Amino acid sequence: MRLGELNAMEAPEAARALRGCADVDRWVAALLVRRPYADRRTLLDTAHLLATWSDAELDHALADHPRIGERGTGSTAATSAREQAGVTDADREAFVEANRRYEERFDRIYLVRAAGRSAAEMLALLEQRLTHDDATELAVTKQQLTEIAMLRLEDLVEEDPVEEEVEEDR
């Protein structure tokens, strides 16, 4: 969608679109009340500054995220499937055990920005993150949610076309 469309949408419709980037009520509401955005860069910069997730907001956002290697059913399932395009059926088997160990250790799903990463990279990151203490891993997970939200917002909103001035011949 174009930035002008997001700026002009009724709040509930715009909220649904933004919620697909990060299902965090405060973040979505804060982006909505700052409309209209002069340009895409302002929207992205604002969204990034507002991406300071509380523990409860992270938990809520994770509730809709499928595990790496699984097909989700929530509102972000299609987006997650595209982002995890590099995960094959064989990789999925490796993630079952890795996800189990991560969830046992941290009591939440493993969240990683999958876009642009191979399954091997994501598995290696999971193994490395298993060495984190709880506070470090919580901070890393919040950073991953920020990266995911920003990439999804970048994909969602295009800059409005620049109208070129046309000189009239006299």
DSSP file (Angstrom, degrees, kcal/mol; ACC not computed):
  #  RESIDUE AA STRUCTURE BP1 BP2  ACC     N-H-->O    O-->H-N    N-H-->O    O-->H-N    TCO  KAPPA ALPHA  PHI   PSI    X-CA   Y-CA   Z-CA
    1    1 A M              0   0    0      0, 0.0   157,-3.2     0, 0.0     2,-0.2   0.000 360.0 360.0 360.0 153.4    0.0    0.0    0.0
    2    2 A R  B >>  -a  158   0A   0    155,-0.2     4,-1.8     1,-0.1     3,-0.6  -0.512 360.0-115.8 -82.5 153.8    1.1    3.6   -0.5
    3    3 A L  H 3> S+     0   0    0    155,-2.0     4,-2.7     1,-0.2    34,-0.2   0.886 116.0  57.9 -56.8 -41.2    1.8    5.8    2.4
    4    4 A G  H 3> S+     0   0    0      1,-0.2     4,-1.6     2,-0.2    -1,-0.2   0.849 104.3  52.4 -59.6 -34.6   -1.1    8.1    1.4
    5    5 A E  H <> S+     0   0    0     -3,-0.6     4,-1.5     2,-0.2    -1,-0.2   0.927 109.7  47.4 -66.6 -44.9   -3.4    5.1    1.7
    6    6 A L  H  < S+     0   0    0     -4,-1.8     3,-0.3     1,-0.2    -2,-0.2   0.915 111.9  51.2 -61.8 -42.4   -2.2    4.3    5.2
    7    7 A N  H  < S+     0   0    0     -4,-2.7    -1,-0.2     1,-0.2    -2,-0.2   0.847 115.6  41.7 -62.0 -34.1   -2.6    8.0    6.1
    8    8 A A  H  < S+     0   0    0     -4,-1.6    -1,-0.2    -5,-0.2    -2,-0.2   0.607  89.7 110.7 -92.9 -13.2   -6.2    8.1    4.8
    9    9 A M  S  < S-     0   0    0     -4,-1.5     2,-0.1    -3,-0.3    -3,-0.0  -0.202  78.4-101.1 -63.2 150.7   -7.5    4.8    6.1
   10   10 A E     >  -     0   0    0      1,-0.1     4,-2.4     4,-0.0     3,-0.4  -0.441  41.5-108.6 -63.4 148.6  -10.0    4.5    8.9
   11   11 A A  H  > S+     0   0    0      1,-0.2     4,-2.8     2,-0.2     5,-0.2   0.865 115.0  51.9 -54.2 -45.5   -8.3    3.7   12.1
   12   12 A P  H  > S+     0   0    0      0, 0.0     4,-1.9     0, 0.0    -1,-0.2   0.905 112.7  45.7 -62.0 -38.8   -9.5    0.1   12.5
   13   13 A E  H  > S+     0   0    0     -3,-0.4     4,-1.8     2,-0.2    -2,-0.2   0.918 114.6  47.1 -68.7 -43.1   -8.4   -0.8    8.9
   14   14 A A  H  X S+     0   0    0     -4,-2.4     4,-2.5     1,-0.2     5,-0.2   0.889 110.0  54.4 -64.7 -39.1   -5.0    0.9    9.4
   15   15 A A  H  X S+     0   0    0     -4,-2.8     4,-2.7    -5,-0.3    -1,-0.2   0.907 106.0  52.0 -61.8 -42.0   -4.6   -0.9   12.8
   16   16 A R  H  X S+     0   0    0     -4,-1.9     4,-1.0     1,-0.2    -1,-0.2   0.915 110.8  48.4 -60.6 -42.5   -5.2   -4.3   11.2
   17   17 A A  H >< S+     0   0    0     -4,-1.8     3,-0.6     1,-0.2     4,-0.3   0.930 115.0  43.6 -64.3 -45.5   -2.5   -3.5    8.6
   18   18 A L  H >X S+     0   0    0     -4,-2.5     3,-1.9     1,-0.2     4,-1.4   0.846 104.8  63.5 -69.4 -33.9    0.0   -2.4   11.2
   19   19 A R  H 3< S+     0   0    0     -4,-2.7    -1,-0.2     1,-0.3    -2,-0.2   0.777  91.9  66.0 -63.0 -26.1   -0.8   -5.2   13.5
   20   20 A G  T << S+     0   0    0     -4,-1.0    -1,-0.3    -3,-0.6    -2,-0.2   0.675 102.1  49.0 -67.6 -16.6    0.5   -7.6   10.8
   21   21 A C  T <4 S-     0   0    0     -3,-1.9     2,-0.3     1,-0.3    -2,-0.2   0.863 137.5 -10.6 -86.8 -43.3    4.0   -6.1   11.4
   22   22 A A     <  -     0   0    0     -4,-1.4     2,-2.2   127,-0.1    -1,-0.3  -0.867  61.9-137.8-158.1 122.2    3.9   -6.4   15.2
   23   23 A D        +     0   0    0     -2,-0.3     2,-0.4    -3,-0.2    -4,-0.1  -0.484  59.9 128.1 -84.7  71.4    0.8   -7.4   17.3
   24   24 A V     >  -     0   0    0     -2,-2.2     4,-2.5     1,-0.1     5,-0.2  -0.951  48.7-154.9-131.7 109.2    1.5   -4.8   20.0
   25   25 A D  H  > S+     0   0    0     -2,-0.4     4,-3.0     1,-0.2     5,-0.3   0.879  92.7  50.1 -53.3 -48.0   -1.5   -2.5   20.8
   26   26 A R  H  > S+     0   0    0      1,-0.2     4,-2.4     2,-0.2    -1,-0.2   0.906 112.6  47.2 -61.3 -42.6    0.6    0.4   22.2
   27   27 A W  H  > S+     0   0    0     -3,-0.2     4,-2.0     2,-0.2    -1,-0.2   0.927 114.6  46.1 -64.6 -46.8    2.9    0.4   19.1
   28   28 A V  H  X S+     0   0    0     -4,-2.5     4,-2.2     2,-0.2    -2,-0.2   0.940 114.4  47.7 -62.1 -48.3    0.0    0.3   16.7
   29   29 A A  H  X S+     0   0    0     -4,-3.0     4,-2.2    -5,-0.2    -2,-0.2   0.899 110.9  51.4 -61.7 -41.4   -2.0    3.0   18.6
   30   30 A A  H  X S+     0   0    0     -4,-2.4     4,-0.7    -5,-0.3    -1,-0.2   0.872 110.5  48.6 -66.1 -36.5    1.0    5.3   18.8
   31   31 A L  H  < S+     0   0    0     -4,-2.0     3,-0.4    -5,-0.2     4,-0.2   0.892 110.7  52.2 -68.1 -38.6    1.7    5.0   15.0
   32   32 A L  H >< S+     0   0    0     -4,-2.2     3,-1.6     1,-0.2    -2,-0.2   0.920 106.1  51.3 -64.6 -44.3   -2.0    5.7   14.3
   33   33 A V  H 3< S+     0   0    0     -4,-2.2    -1,-0.2     1,-0.3    -2,-0.2   0.678 104.0  59.8 -71.5 -14.9   -2.2    8.9   16.3
   34   34 A R  T 3< S+     0   0    0     -4,-0.7    -1,-0.3    -3,-0.4    -2,-0.2   0.439  89.4 151.1 -91.3   0.0    0.8   10.3   14.6
   35   35 A R    <   +     0   0    0     -3,-1.6     2,-0.1    -4,-0.2   -28,-0.0  -0.411  33.4  61.7 -69.5 153.4   -0.7   10.1   11.2
   36   36 A P  S    S-     0   0    0      0, 0.0     2,-0.4     0, 0.0   -32,-0.1   0.521  70.2-158.8 -83.3 149.4   -0.5   11.6    8.6
   37   37 A Y        -     0   0    0    -34,-0.2   -30,-0.1     1,-0.1     3,-0.1  -0.776  13.9-143.8 -92.7 135.5    3.2   10.9    7.9
   38   38 A A  S    S-     0   0    0     -2,-0.4     2,-0.3     1,-0.2    -1,-0.1   0.845  79.2  -8.6 -67.7 -33.9    4.9   13.3    5.5
   39   39 A D  S  > S-     0   0    0      1,-0.1     4,-1.7   -36,-0.1     3,-0.2  -0.967  73.4 -98.5-157.5 169.2    7.0   10.5    4.0
   40   40 A R  H  > S+     0   0    0     -2,-0.3     4,-2.8     1,-0.2     5,-0.2   0.873 117.5  58.3 -62.6 -39.9    7.8    6.9    4.4
   41   41 A R  H  > S+     0   0    0      1,-0.2     4,-2.8     2,-0.2    -1,-0.2   0.892 105.1  51.0 -59.8 -40.2   11.1    7.6    6.1
   42   42 A T  H  > S+     0   0    0     -3,-0.2     4,-2.5     2,-0.2    -1,-0.2   0.917 110.6  49.0 -63.9 -43.2    9.3    9.5    8.9
   43   43 A L  H  X S+     0   0    0     -4,-1.7     4,-2.8     2,-0.2    -2,-0.2   0.946 114.0  45.5 -59.1 -49.2    6.9    6.6    9.4
   44   44 A L  H  X S+     0   0    0     -4,-2.8     4,-2.3     1,-0.2    -2,-0.2   0.907 113.8  48.4 -64.6 -42.8    9.8    4.1    9.6
   45   45 A D  H  X S+     0   0    0     -4,-2.8     4,-2.2    -5,-0.2    -1,-0.2   0.913 113.6  47.7 -63.6 -41.8   11.9    6.2   11.9
   46   46 A T  H  X S+     0   0    0     -4,-2.5     4,-2.0    -5,-0.2    -2,-0.2   0.932 111.1  50.6 -63.8 -46.4    8.8    6.8   14.2
   47   47 A A  H  X S+     0   0    0     -4,-2.8     4,-0.6     1,-0.2    -1,-0.2   0.894 110.9  49.5 -59.6 -40.8    8.0    3.1   14.2
   48   48 A H  H >< S+     0   0    0     -4,-2.3     3,-0.9     1,-0.2    -1,-0.2   0.916 109.9  50.0 -66.9 -42.7   11.6    2.2   15.1
   49   49 A L  H 3< S+     0   0    0     -4,-2.2    -1,-0.2     1,-0.2    -2,-0.2   0.844 111.4  49.8 -63.5 -32.8   11.6    4.7   18.0
   50   50 A L  H 3< S+     0   0    0     -4,-2.0     2,-2.4     1,-0.2    -1,-0.2   0.573  82.7  99.6 -82.0  -9.5    8.4    3.3   19.3
   51   51 A A    <<  +     0   0    0     -3,-0.9     2,-0.6    -4,-0.6    -1,-0.2  -0.387  40.5 128.7 -81.6  65.1    9.6   -0.3   19.2
   52   52 A T        -     0   0    0     -2,-2.4     2,-0.2    94,-0.0    -1,-0.1  -0.839  46.8-158.8-118.2  89.1   10.4   -0.5   22.9
   53   53 A W        -     0   0    0     -2,-0.6     2,-0.1    89,-0.1    89,-0.1  -0.472   8.3-142.8 -80.5 134.6    8.6   -3.7   23.9
   54   54 A S     >  -     0   0    0     -2,-0.2     4,-2.4     1,-0.1     5,-0.2  -0.420  34.0-104.9 -78.1 167.5    7.6   -4.5   27.4
   55   55 A D  H  > S+     0   0    0      1,-0.2     4,-2.4     2,-0.2     5,-0.1   0.909 123.7  49.7 -60.5 -41.6    7.9   -8.1   28.5
   56   56 A A  H  > S+     0   0    0      2,-0.2     4,-2.3     1,-0.2    -1,-0.2   0.884 109.8  50.7 -66.3 -38.6    4.0   -8.4   28.3
   57   57 A E  H  > S+     0   0    0      2,-0.2     4,-2.6     1,-0.2    -1,-0.2   0.899 110.0  50.4 -65.6 -39.9    4.0   -6.9   24.8
   58   58 A L  H  X S+     0   0    0     -4,-2.4     4,-2.6     2,-0.2    -2,-0.2   0.940 109.9  50.0 -61.3 -47.0    6.6   -9.4   23.7
   59   59 A D  H  X S+     0   0    0     -4,-2.4     4,-1.1     1,-0.2    -2,-0.2   0.909 111.9  48.2 -58.3 -42.7    4.6  -12.3   25.1
   60   60 A H  H  < S+     0   0    0     -4,-2.3     4,-0.5     1,-0.2     3,-0.5   0.929 112.3  48.3 -64.5 -45.3    1.5  -11.0   23.3
   61   61 A A  H >< S+     0   0    0     -4,-2.6     3,-1.0     1,-0.2     4,-0.4   0.874 109.7  53.1 -63.6 -37.1    3.4  -10.6   20.0
   62   62 A L  H >< S+     0   0    0     -4,-2.6     3,-1.0     1,-0.2    -1,-0.2   0.752  91.3  75.8 -70.1 -23.3    4.9  -14.1   20.3
   63   63 A A  T 3< S+     0   0    0     -4,-1.1    -1,-0.2    -3,-0.5    -2,-0.2   0.782 101.5  40.5 -60.1 -26.4    1.5  -15.7   20.8
   64   64 A D  T <  S+     0   0    0     -3,-1.0    12,-0.4    -4,-0.5    10,-0.3   0.501  94.0  99.3-100.1  -6.7    0.8  -15.3   17.1
   65   65 A H    <   -     0   0    0     -3,-1.0     2,-0.1    -4,-0.4     3,-0.1  -0.681  68.6-135.1 -85.7 128.7    4.2  -16.2   15.8
   66   66 A P        -     0   0    0      0, 0.0     6,-0.1     0, 0.0     3,-0.1  -0.456  32.8 -97.3 -72.4 155.2    4.7  -19.8   14.5
   67   67 A R    >   -     0   0    0      1,-0.1     3,-2.3    -2,-0.1     2,-0.2  -0.346  49.8 -88.2 -64.4 152.5    7.8  -21.6   15.6
   68   68 A I  T 3  S+     0   0    0     42,-0.5    31,-0.1     1,-0.3    -1,-0.1  -0.486 120.6  23.8 -61.7 129.1   10.7  -21.5   13.2
   69   69 A G  T 3  S+     0   0    0      1,-0.3     2,-0.3    -2,-0.2    -1,-0.3   0.349 107.3  97.5  94.0  -6.1   10.1  -24.5   11.0
   70   70 A E  S <  S-     0   0    0     -3,-2.3     2,-0.6    25,-0.1    -1,-0.3  -0.833  73.7-122.0-114.3 154.4    6.4  -24.7   11.6
   71   71 A R        -     0   0    0     -2,-0.3    -4,-0.1    -3,-0.1     6,-0.1  -0.836  34.0-146.4 -91.9 124.9    3.5  -23.4    9.6
   72   72 A G        -     0   0    0     -2,-0.6    -7,-0.1     5,-0.3    -8,-0.0  -0.265  16.9-156.4 -86.1 175.0    1.4  -21.0   11.6
   73   73 A T        +     0   0    0     -9,-0.1    -1,-0.1    -2,-0.1    -8,-0.1   0.394  61.1  96.9-127.8  -5.0   -2.3  -20.4   11.6
   74   74 A G  S >  S-     0   0    0    -10,-0.3     3,-1.6     1,-0.1     4,-0.3   0.049  95.3 -78.7 -79.9-169.6   -2.5  -16.9   13.1
   75   75 A S  T 3  S+     0   0    0      1,-0.3     4,-0.2     2,-0.1     3,-0.2   0.694 130.9  45.9 -67.4 -19.8   -2.8  -13.5   11.3
   76   76 A T  T 3> S+     0   0    0    -12,-0.4     4,-2.9     1,-0.1    -1,-0.3   0.272  80.6 105.5-104.6  11.0    1.0  -13.5   10.5
   77   77 A A  H <> S+     0   0    0     -3,-1.6     4,-2.4     1,-0.2    -5,-0.3   0.903  80.5  46.9 -60.3 -45.1    1.2  -17.1    9.2
   78   78 A A  H  > S+     0   0    0     -4,-0.3     4,-1.9     2,-0.2    -1,-0.2   0.915 114.8  46.8 -65.7 -41.7    1.4  -16.2    5.5
   79   79 A T  H  > S+     0   0    0     -4,-0.2     4,-2.4     1,-0.2    -2,-0.2   0.929 112.4  50.1 -64.6 -44.8    4.1  -13.6    6.2
   80   80 A S  H  X S+     0   0    0     -4,-2.9     4,-2.1     1,-0.2    -2,-0.2   0.886 107.4  54.7 -60.7 -39.5    6.0  -16.0    8.4
   81   81 A A  H  < S+     0   0    0     -4,-2.4    -1,-0.2    -5,-0.2    -2,-0.2   0.915 109.9  46.3 -62.0 -42.9    5.8  -18.6    5.7
   82   82 A R  H >< S+     0   0    0     -4,-1.9     3,-1.4     1,-0.2    -2,-0.2   0.915 112.5  50.5 -63.7 -42.4    7.4  -16.2    3.2
   83   83 A E  H 3< S+     0   0    0     -4,-2.4     3,-0.4     1,-0.3    34,-0.3   0.818 112.5  47.2 -66.5 -29.9   10.1  -15.2    5.7
   84   84 A Q  T >< S+     0   0    0     -4,-2.1     3,-2.4     1,-0.2    -1,-0.3   0.061  72.7 124.9 -97.3  24.0   10.9  -18.9    6.4
   85   85 A A  T <   +     0   0    0     -3,-1.4    -1,-0.2     1,-0.3    -2,-0.1   0.760  66.4  62.1 -57.6 -25.9   11.0  -19.8    2.7
   86   86 A G  T 3  S+     0   0    0     -3,-0.4     2,-0.7    31,-0.3    33,-0.6   0.476  80.5  98.7 -79.9  -1.6   14.6  -21.2    3.2
   87   87 A V    <   -     0   0    0     -3,-2.4     2,-0.1    31,-0.1    -3,-0.0  -0.789  59.4-163.5 -92.8 117.4   13.4  -23.8    5.7
   88   88 A T     >  -     0   0    0     -2,-0.7     4,-2.1     1,-0.1    -2,-0.0  -0.364  36.3 -99.8 -90.9 173.1   13.0  -27.2    4.0
   89   89 A D  H  > S+     0   0    0      1,-0.2     4,-1.2     2,-0.2    -1,-0.1   0.884 126.2  52.3 -59.8 -38.7   11.1  -30.3    5.3
   90   90 A A  H  > S+     0   0    0      1,-0.2     4,-1.1     2,-0.2     3,-0.3   0.895 108.5  50.7 -65.0 -39.2   14.4  -31.8    6.4
   91   91 A D  H  > S+     0   0    0      1,-0.2     4,-2.1     2,-0.2     3,-0.3   0.874 100.8  63.6 -64.4 -36.9   15.3  -28.6    8.3
   92   92 A R  H  X S+     0   0    0     -4,-2.1     4,-1.5     1,-0.2    -1,-0.2   0.880  98.7  54.5 -56.8 -39.2   11.9  -28.7   10.0
   93   93 A E  H  X S+     0   0    0     -4,-1.2     4,-0.9    -3,-0.3    -1,-0.2   0.901 107.8  49.3 -62.2 -40.9   12.9  -31.9   11.7
   94   94 A A  H  X S+     0   0    0     -4,-1.1     4,-1.7    -3,-0.3    -1,-0.2   0.864 108.4  54.3 -66.2 -35.3   16.0  -30.3   13.1
   95   95 A F  H  X S+     0   0    0     -4,-2.1     4,-3.4     1,-0.2     5,-0.3   0.788  94.9  68.2 -71.4 -27.0   14.0  -27.4   14.4
   96   96 A V  H  X S+     0   0    0     -4,-1.5     4,-1.8    -3,-0.2    -1,-0.2   0.959 108.8  35.8 -56.7 -51.6   11.6  -29.6   16.4
   97   97 A E  H  X S+     0   0    0     -4,-0.9     4,-2.3     2,-0.2    -1,-0.2   0.909 118.7  50.4 -69.3 -42.6   14.3  -30.6   18.8
   98   98 A A  H  X S+     0   0    0     -4,-1.7     4,-2.3     1,-0.2    -2,-0.2   0.922 111.1  48.8 -63.7 -43.7   16.1  -27.2   18.8
   99   99 A N  H  X S+     0   0    0     -4,-3.4     4,-2.9     1,-0.2     5,-0.2   0.901 109.5  53.7 -61.5 -40.9   12.8  -25.4   19.5
  100  100 A R  H  X S+     0   0    0     -4,-1.8     4,-2.3    -5,-0.3    -2,-0.2   0.931 110.1  46.3 -60.1 -46.4   12.0  -27.8   22.3
  101  101 A R  H  X S+     0   0    0     -4,-2.3     4,-1.9     2,-0.2    -1,-0.2   0.898 113.5  49.1 -64.5 -40.3   15.3  -27.1   24.0
  102  102 A Y  H  X S+     0   0    0     -4,-2.3     4,-3.1     2,-0.2     5,-0.4   0.943 112.8  46.6 -63.7 -48.1   15.0  -23.4   23.6
  103  103 A E  H  X S+     0   0    0     -4,-2.9     4,-2.1     1,-0.2    -2,-0.2   0.862 111.3  51.9 -64.7 -35.6   11.4  -23.3   25.0
  104  104 A E  H  < S+     0   0    0     -4,-2.3    -1,-0.2    -5,-0.2    -2,-0.2   0.886 115.9  41.8 -65.2 -37.9   12.5  -25.5   27.9
  105  105 A R  H  < S+     0   0    0     -4,-1.9    -2,-0.2    -5,-0.2    -1,-0.2   0.907 132.3  19.0 -76.0 -44.0   15.3  -23.1   28.7
  106  106 A F  H  < S-     0   0    0     -4,-3.1    -3,-0.2     2,-0.3    -2,-0.2   0.496  91.3-128.1-113.0  -6.0   13.5  -19.8   28.2
  107  107 A D  S  < S+     0   0    0     -4,-2.1     2,-0.3    -5,-0.4    -4,-0.2   0.842  80.3  76.3  60.3  36.9    9.8  -20.6   28.4
  108  108 A R  S    S-     0   0    0     -6,-0.2    -2,-0.3    -5,-0.0    -1,-0.2  -0.957  89.8 -82.3-160.5 164.9    8.9  -18.9   25.1
  109  109 A I        -     0   0    0     -2,-0.3     2,-0.6     1,-0.1    -9,-0.0  -0.354  48.8-101.9 -71.8 156.1    9.3  -19.6   21.4
  110  110 A Y        -     0   0    0    -42,-0.1     2,-0.5   -11,-0.0   -42,-0.5  -0.693  40.7-165.8 -77.0 117.0   12.5  -18.9   19.6
  111  111 A L        +     0   0    0     -2,-0.6     2,-0.3   -44,-0.1    33,-0.1  -0.935  18.3 155.5-110.8 125.6   12.0  -15.7   17.7
  112  112 A V        -     0   0    0     -2,-0.5     2,-0.8    32,-0.1     3,-0.1  -0.994  52.3-102.9-145.4 145.2   14.5  -14.8   15.0
  113  113 A R        -     0   0    0     -2,-0.3    32,-0.1     1,-0.2    -2,-0.0  -0.600  40.2-178.6 -67.8 110.5   14.4  -12.6   12.0
  114  114 A A    >   +     0   0    0     -2,-0.8     3,-2.6     2,-0.1    -1,-0.2   0.786  44.4 107.2 -84.6 -29.9   14.1  -15.3    9.4
  115  115 A A  T 3  S+     0   0    0      1,-0.3   -32,-0.1    -3,-0.1     3,-0.1  -0.280  94.5   6.6 -56.0 125.5   14.0  -13.1    6.3
  116  116 A G  T 3  S+     0   0    0      1,-0.2     2,-0.4   -33,-0.2    -1,-0.3   0.488 108.5 108.8  81.5   3.3   17.3  -13.4    4.5
  117  117 A R    <   -     0   0    0     -3,-2.6   -31,-0.3   -34,-0.3    -1,-0.2  -0.893  62.6-131.5-115.0 144.1   18.6  -16.2    6.7
  118  118 A S     >  -     0   0    0     -2,-0.4     4,-2.2     1,-0.1     5,-0.2  -0.418  29.3-109.5 -81.8 165.0   19.2  -19.8    5.9
  119  119 A A  H  > S+     0   0    0    -33,-0.6     4,-2.5     1,-0.2     5,-0.2   0.893 120.8  55.0 -60.4 -40.0   17.9  -22.6    8.1
  120  120 A A  H  > S+     0   0    0      1,-0.2     4,-2.4     2,-0.2    -1,-0.2   0.905 107.9  48.9 -62.2 -41.5   21.5  -23.4    9.0
  121  121 A E  H  > S+     0   0    0      2,-0.2     4,-2.5     1,-0.2    -1,-0.2   0.926 111.8  48.5 -62.5 -44.3   22.1  -19.8   10.1
  122  122 A M  H  X S+     0   0    0     -4,-2.2     4,-2.1     1,-0.2    -2,-0.2   0.876 112.2  48.6 -66.8 -36.7   18.9  -19.8   12.2
  123  123 A L  H  X S+     0   0    0     -4,-2.5     4,-2.4     2,-0.2    -1,-0.2   0.905 111.5  50.0 -67.0 -41.0   19.8  -23.1   13.9
  124  124 A A  H  X S+     0   0    0     -4,-2.4     4,-2.2    -5,-0.2    -2,-0.2   0.902 110.9  49.5 -64.4 -40.2   23.3  -21.8   14.6
  125  125 A L  H  X S+     0   0    0     -4,-2.5     4,-2.9     2,-0.2    -1,-0.2   0.904 109.1  52.6 -64.3 -40.8   21.9  -18.6   16.1
  126  126 A L  H  X S+     0   0    0     -4,-2.1     4,-1.6     2,-0.2    -2,-0.2   0.942 109.8  48.1 -59.9 -47.1   19.5  -20.7   18.3
  127  127 A E  H  < S+     0   0    0     -4,-2.4     4,-0.3     1,-0.2    -1,-0.2   0.907 113.7  47.3 -60.6 -42.0   22.4  -22.8   19.6
  128  128 A Q  H >< S+     0   0    0     -4,-2.2     3,-1.4     1,-0.2    -1,-0.2   0.903 110.0  52.6 -65.8 -40.9   24.4  -19.7   20.4
  129  129 A R  H >< S+     0   0    0     -4,-2.9     3,-1.7     1,-0.3    -1,-0.2   0.754  94.1  70.8 -70.1 -23.7   21.4  -18.0   22.1
  130  130 A L  T 3< S+     0   0    0     -4,-1.6    -1,-0.3     1,-0.3    -2,-0.2   0.704  92.6  60.1 -63.2 -17.5   20.9  -21.1   24.3
  131  131 A T  T <  S+     0   0    0     -3,-1.4    -1,-0.3    -4,-0.3    -2,-0.2   0.557  86.2 104.2 -85.7  -8.4   24.1  -19.9   26.0
  132  132 A H  S <  S-     0   0    0     -3,-1.7     2,-0.1    -4,-0.2    -3,-0.0  -0.325  73.8-119.8 -71.5 152.6   22.6  -16.6   27.0
  133  133 A D     >  -     0   0    0      1,-0.1     4,-2.4    -2,-0.0     5,-0.2  -0.434  40.3 -96.9 -77.8 168.9   21.4  -15.7   30.5
  134  134 A D  H  > S+     0   0    0      1,-0.2     4,-2.3     2,-0.2     5,-0.2   0.890 121.9  48.4 -58.9 -44.5   17.7  -14.9   30.8
  135  135 A A  H  > S+     0   0    0      2,-0.2     4,-2.0     1,-0.2    -1,-0.2   0.908 112.4  48.1 -66.0 -42.6   18.2  -11.1   30.7
  136  136 A T  H  > S+     0   0    0      1,-0.2     4,-2.3     2,-0.2    -1,-0.2   0.931 113.0  48.1 -62.8 -45.1   20.5  -11.2   27.6
  137  137 A E  H  X S+     0   0    0     -4,-2.4     4,-2.6     1,-0.2    -2,-0.2   0.875 108.6  53.9 -66.7 -36.6   18.1  -13.5   25.8
  138  138 A L  H  X S+     0   0    0     -4,-2.3     4,-2.2    -5,-0.2    -1,-0.2   0.930 110.4  47.2 -61.0 -44.8   15.1  -11.4   26.6
  139  139 A A  H  X S+     0   0    0     -4,-2.0     4,-2.1     2,-0.2    -2,-0.2   0.902 112.4  49.4 -63.5 -41.7   16.9   -8.3   25.1
  140  140 A V  H  X S+     0   0    0     -4,-2.3     4,-2.3     2,-0.2    -2,-0.2   0.907 109.9  51.3 -64.5 -41.6   17.9  -10.3   22.0
  141  141 A T  H  X S+     0   0    0     -4,-2.6     4,-2.2     2,-0.2    -2,-0.2   0.905 109.6  49.7 -63.7 -41.7   14.3  -11.5   21.5
  142  142 A K  H  X S+     0   0    0     -4,-2.2     4,-2.0     1,-0.2    -1,-0.2   0.891 110.3  51.1 -63.5 -39.0   13.0   -8.0   21.8
  143  143 A Q  H  X S+     0   0    0     -4,-2.1     4,-2.4     2,-0.2    -2,-0.2   0.893 108.4  51.7 -65.0 -39.0   15.6   -6.8   19.2
  144  144 A Q  H  X S+     0   0    0     -4,-2.3     4,-2.6     2,-0.2    -2,-0.2   0.900 107.6  52.2 -64.5 -40.2   14.5   -9.6   16.9
  145  145 A L  H  X S+     0   0    0     -4,-2.2     4,-2.8     2,-0.2    -1,-0.2   0.902 109.1  50.9 -61.3 -40.3   10.9   -8.5   17.2
  146  146 A T  H  X S+     0   0    0     -4,-2.0     4,-2.6     2,-0.2     5,-0.2   0.937 110.2  48.7 -61.6 -47.0   12.0   -5.0   16.3
  147  147 A E  H  X S+     0   0    0     -4,-2.4     4,-2.3     1,-0.2    -2,-0.2   0.918 113.7  46.9 -60.0 -43.7   13.8   -6.3   13.2
  148  148 A I  H  X S+     0   0    0     -4,-2.6     4,-2.4     2,-0.2     5,-0.2   0.940 112.8  48.9 -63.2 -48.1   10.8   -8.3   12.1
  149  149 A A  H  X S+     0   0    0     -4,-2.8     4,-2.3     1,-0.2    -2,-0.2   0.907 112.7  47.8 -60.0 -43.1    8.4   -5.5   12.6
  150  150 A M  H  X S+     0   0    0     -4,-2.6     4,-2.6     2,-0.2    -1,-0.2   0.907 111.6  48.8 -68.4 -41.2   10.5   -3.0   10.7
  151  151 A L  H  X S+     0   0    0     -4,-2.3     4,-2.0    -5,-0.2    -1,-0.2   0.912 112.9  48.4 -63.6 -40.9   11.1   -5.3    7.8
  152  152 A R  H  X S+     0   0    0     -4,-2.4     4,-1.9     2,-0.2    -2,-0.2   0.891 111.8  49.1 -66.9 -38.7    7.3   -6.1    7.6
  153  153 A L  H  X S+     0   0    0     -4,-2.3     4,-2.3     2,-0.2    -2,-0.2   0.903 109.4  52.3 -67.1 -40.5    6.5   -2.3    7.8
  154  154 A E  H  < S+     0   0    0     -4,-2.6    -2,-0.2     1,-0.2    -1,-0.2   0.889 113.1  45.1 -59.9 -39.3    9.0   -1.6    5.0
  155  155 A D  H  < S+     0   0    0     -4,-2.0    -1,-0.2    -5,-0.2    -2,-0.2   0.823 113.8  51.0 -72.0 -31.8    7.4   -4.3    2.9
  156  156 A L  H  < S+     0   0    0     -4,-1.9     2,-0.5    -5,-0.2    -2,-0.2   0.904 107.0  50.8 -73.5 -43.6    3.9   -3.0    3.7
  157  157 A V     <  -     0   0    0     -4,-2.3     2,-0.3    -5,-0.1  -155,-0.2  -0.866  62.5-168.6-113.0 124.5    4.2    0.7    2.9
  158  158 A E  B     -a    2   0A   0   -157,-3.2  -155,-2.0    -2,-0.5     2,-0.1  -0.760  33.6-101.5-102.0 152.1    5.6    2.2   -0.3
  159  159 A E        -     0   0    0     -2,-0.3     3,-0.1  -157,-0.2    -1,-0.1  -0.435  42.7-105.5 -66.2 144.6    6.4    5.8   -0.7
  160  160 A D        -     0   0    0      1,-0.1    -1,-0.1    -2,-0.1  -120,-0.1  -0.455  46.1 -95.6 -66.2 146.0    3.8    7.8   -2.6
  161  161 A P        -     0   0    0      0, 0.0     2,-0.5     0, 0.0    -1,-0.1  -0.361  38.1-116.6 -64.8 144.3    4.9    8.5   -6.2
  162  162 A V        -     0   0    0     -3,-0.1     2,-0.6     1,-0.0    -3,-0.0  -0.694  24.1-131.9 -82.7 127.4    6.6   11.9   -6.6
  163  163 A E        -     0   0    0     -2,-0.5     2,-0.3    -3,-0.0    -1,-0.0  -0.704  20.6-143.1 -82.1 121.6    4.6   14.1   -8.9
  164  164 A E        -     0   0    0     -2,-0.6     2,-0.3     1,-0.1    -1,-0.0  -0.644  17.0-116.5 -86.0 140.1    6.9   15.7  -11.4
  165  165 A E        -     0   0    0     -2,-0.3     2,-0.6     1,-0.0    -1,-0.1  -0.585  26.1-150.7 -75.4 133.9    6.2   19.2  -12.5
  166  166 A V        -     0   0    0     -2,-0.3     2,-0.4    -3,-0.0    -1,-0.0  -0.923   7.0-141.2-109.2 120.9    5.3   19.4  -16.1
  167  167 A E        -     0   0    0     -2,-0.6     2,-0.4     1,-0.0    -2,-0.0  -0.641  16.5-134.0 -81.6 134.2    6.2   22.6  -17.9
  168  168 A E        -     0   0    0     -2,-0.4     2,-0.4     2,-0.0    -1,-0.0  -0.707  15.0-126.5 -87.7 136.3    3.7   23.8  -20.3
  169  169 A D              0   0    0     -2,-0.4    -1,-0.0     1,-0.1     0, 0.0  -0.657 360.0 360.0 -78.2 133.2    4.9   24.9  -23.7
  170  170 A R              0   0    0     -2,-0.4    -1,-0.1     0, 0.0    -2,-0.0   0.405 360.0 360.0-109.9 360.0    3.7   28.3  -24.5
